[in-house]
Amino acid sequence: MTSTPSILRPRTALPGTRGAGKRHYGTHIFLTVMAVMWMVPLGWALFTALRPKADTDKYGYFSLGGAFNFDNFATAWTQGGFLRYFGNSLIITIPTIILVLLFSSMMAFAVSRVSWKFNITLLIMFTAGNLLPPQVLATPLFEMFKLLQVPYWFSDSGNLLNTYLSVILANTAFQIGFCTFVLSNYMKALSPDLTEAALVDGAGLWRQYWSIILPLCRPALAAMATLQVIFIYNDYFWPLLFIQSGDRLPVTTAINNLQGTFLSNYNLLAAGATITVIPTLIVYIALQRHFVAGLTLGSSKG
């Protein structure tokens, strides 16, 4: 006698059972605490910048008494020469980002979409380069740039020191490894049928990279561009090492102009620090949607 097989139904969690409607309270608490820890210094700097120094001396930093205005911002802008230093930062940041994204996307395409002998070896080398502290190569790079002769119409020092190009080259070299690693993982998540179909149609490697893969990587490129703006714009080490002329330094060094010889106005310094943060906030807000999409898209495969 044969029995009729029962119909199999997927097991579903019953209401009230363990795991049903589970709330991640621990994760929410952790993220809230971390967000507060990151926002408190920025909020405190803005609060201090809005207060005159006389009111702070009278009532103290931990008080609400006194007036609130934007006088410190106006004074910091003129005294610190932020307009000129912002221009220097743009001269350094924009070409560096273009070069980093161009070279890293090419390298990522070579190690992720092309099967050849050294793709894994090169990817490991680029990834291992991120583990090397930049300070280790400070002296060799300084000596190399000092010995590399260039025409005086290009540099008044006769070498690559005291030029924007030295900072651009150093930042580009140290940022390519990280971007190559991220972009290669992103390109691996793209379907191989795309390049195979292009290859059948007669498209070469450059055509596959420029016309097919690169447009699909726009979210990842936007995410990398956002991170690179933050990294390069806030860089203080390389400009201070390679540039000797004060009028060529980026905006991260403009706060030094707000410090007094014997006494520092911390309200004025807070206003200057807040001014330097504004461009990175604008870039992040403008590219926030692409930044989040670039970090999450391709993270899981169905």
N, C-alpha and C positions, 0 to 999 in steps of 0.2 A: 504494500500500500504506500503510495507516494503522497507526500503532503504538499500542499500548495505553498510555494515560497511567499513569504510575506514581503510587502513592498517596503524597500529601504527608504527611510527619510533622513535628511540631515539632522544631526543633533543640534538643538538650539538651547542656549542657556535660558533657564526658567527665571522669572522675576524673583529677586531675593536671593538667588544663588550667588556663590562667590565668583567674582569676575564680571558680573553683569552690571553695566553702567559704572564701571570703576573710574573714579576721579583721581587725577594725579595731583593730589594736594601738595606732596613733597616737591614736585617739579615746579609748581606754581609759586610756592613759597621761596624756593631757591632763586628762580628767575626774578621775582619781585625784589628780593634782598640785593641781588647783583645789580639790578637796574637802579635801585636807590643809591648803592655805593658808587656807581658811575656818575649819577646825576648830581649828587651832593657837591662835589668840588666845582662843577660847572655852575650850579646854582649859587654857590657861595661866592665865586668869583664875580658873577653878574651882580649879586647883591652888594658886594664891596665896591664894585666899579660905579654903581649908581649913587654912592654916598660921598659927599665932600670930605676931605681929610680933616677939616676942622671939626666937623660933627663926629667923626670917628674918634678923634682925640678927646673930645668932650664927653661923649657917651660910651665909648668903647666899641670894639668890633662886634661883640655879642650883645647888640642892642638894636632897638627899632627907632630910637629918637633921632631927630634931625631931618634934614631935607633929602629929597631924592631927585636927581637931575642927570643930564647927559654931559655935563661940563668936562668930566674926566675923559670921556671919549673924544671930544673935540680937541682937548689939550694933547692927548696921546697921539692923535692922528697927525697934528701939525709938528709937535716936538719930536716924535719918533720917525717922521718922514716915511710913513707907511705906504704912500702912493708909489714912491720910487722902489721901495723894497718889494711891494706886490708885483711890480713889473719885472723885477729880477727873478722872483719865484716863478712867474709865468714863463720866462725865457728858459728856465731850467726844467720845469715840470712838463710842459706840453711836448717838447721834442722827446724827452725821455720816455713818456708814456707811449708815444707813437712808435718809437724804436723797440721798446720792450714788447708791446703787443704784436708788432710785425714779426720780429725775429722769433719770439716764443711760439707764435701760432705756426710759423713755418716748421720749427723744430718739432712741435707737437704733432703736426701732420706727418712728418717723416717717421717718427717713432711709433705712431699709433695706426696709421692708415697704409703704410708701405711696409711690405715684408722684405727685409734685407738683413744682412749679417750682423750689423752693429746697432740695431734699433734699441734693444734692451740695454746694451752696454752704455749707450749715450744717455738713455733715460736715467740710469743709475748714477752716472757721472753728474748730470744736471741736478738730480735730487740730492746727491751727496754734497754738492757745492753749497746748498743752503745751510749745511751744518757748520760751515767755516765762518767764524766771526769776521766781520769786515775790518776790525782793528788789527787783525793779524797781518793784513796786506797793506796797511797804511804806509809804512816806511818804504816797501818796494815800489808801490805806486807813486809815491811822492818823488823818489829818486828817478823813476822812469820818466815821469812827466817833466822833471827838471832837465834831464839830459836830452829829451826829444826836442830838437830845434825846429822852430817854425818862423816864417817871415814876420818882421816887426809890424807890418800892416795888419797882421792877424792877431798878434799878441804883443803888448808893449814890453813884456818880459823876455821875449825871444824864445820862449818855450811854452809848454801847455799850462804851466802854473799861472794863477791869477786870470783864468779864462773860464767862461761858462762851460766850454766843451769838456774840460777835465771833470767837472761834476756830473755832466750828462753821461759821459762814458763810464764813470765809476758806478753810478746808479743803475745804468742799463745793464752792466755786466752782473751786478749782484741781484737784480730782480728777475732776470731771464729764467733762472733755474726754477723758482717758485711758480711762475706763470706757465712754464713748459709742463711742469708736473700736473697742474690743475687742468690745463687745456687738453693735455693728452688723455686724461681720464674722461673728459667730456667727449672728446672725439671718438673714443672707443665705444661709447654708448650709442653712437649713430649707426644706423643700419649699413652693413657693408654692401647691400644691393645698390645703394646710391652711386658709389664709385665704380662698381662693376658695370652698371648700366651705362655710365658715362664712358668707361673704357671701351665698351662695345661700340659706342657711337663715335669713337675715335678721339676722345678727349685725352690730352696728355696730363701729366702730373700737375703742372701749373694751372691748367684749366680746371681740374678737379678741386684743387685747393682754393683757387680764387673765386670760382663761380658756383661751387656746390657746397663745400664744407664750410668755408668762412662765413657765408651768409647764415648758415644754420647755427653758427657759434656766437651770434650776436648777444644772446643773454649772458653767456659765459664771458665774452669780451667786455660787456658792460660791467659785470661784477669785478673783473680784474682791473678795469680802468678805475672803478671807484676805490678799490683797495690801493692801487698804485698812486692815485692822487693823494690819499692820506699818507702813505709811506714817504713819498718823495717830497711832498709839500712840507711835511713836518721834519724832514731830515735836517739835522744840525751838524753832523760830524763831517761829512765830505766838504760842504762849502767852507766850513771853518778851517779845514786842513789845506785846501787847494787855493782858496781865494784870499789874497792879502789886502786888496783894496776894499775899504769899507763901503763904498758906493755901489759895489757889485754883489754884496751879500744878499741872501734871500730874507724874507720877512721874519723868519724864525729868529733872526739875530737883531731885529729892530727893537726888541724890548730892552736891549742893552743901552739904547739911547735914552731910556726913561729912568735909568738908575742914577742917583746922585752920587757925588764923591764921598760924602760923609753921612748922608741920610737918604733913605729910600721912601718914596711915596707909594705905599702898597696899594692905595686906591687907584693911582695912576697905572701901576703895573698890572693890576687886575683888569683895567679897561683895555690896556694894550694886548693882554693875553686873550681877552674876549674878542677883540677885533681880528686877531690871527685865526681864531676858530671859525669865524663866519664863513669863509669860502669853502671849507671842507663840509660844513653843514649844508650849504646850498647844493654842493655836488651830490652829497648823499641823498638829500630829499628829492632832487631832480631824477636821480637814477635808482631810487629805492626799489621800485617795482622790478626793474631789470636786474638789480643786485640780488634780490631774493629769488627771482626766477633762475638766475644763473647758478646760484648755490644749491638749489633743490632739483632743478630739471636734470634728469639723467642719473639721479642718485639711486633710483630703483628701476628695475626692469620687470615688465610683466610678461 
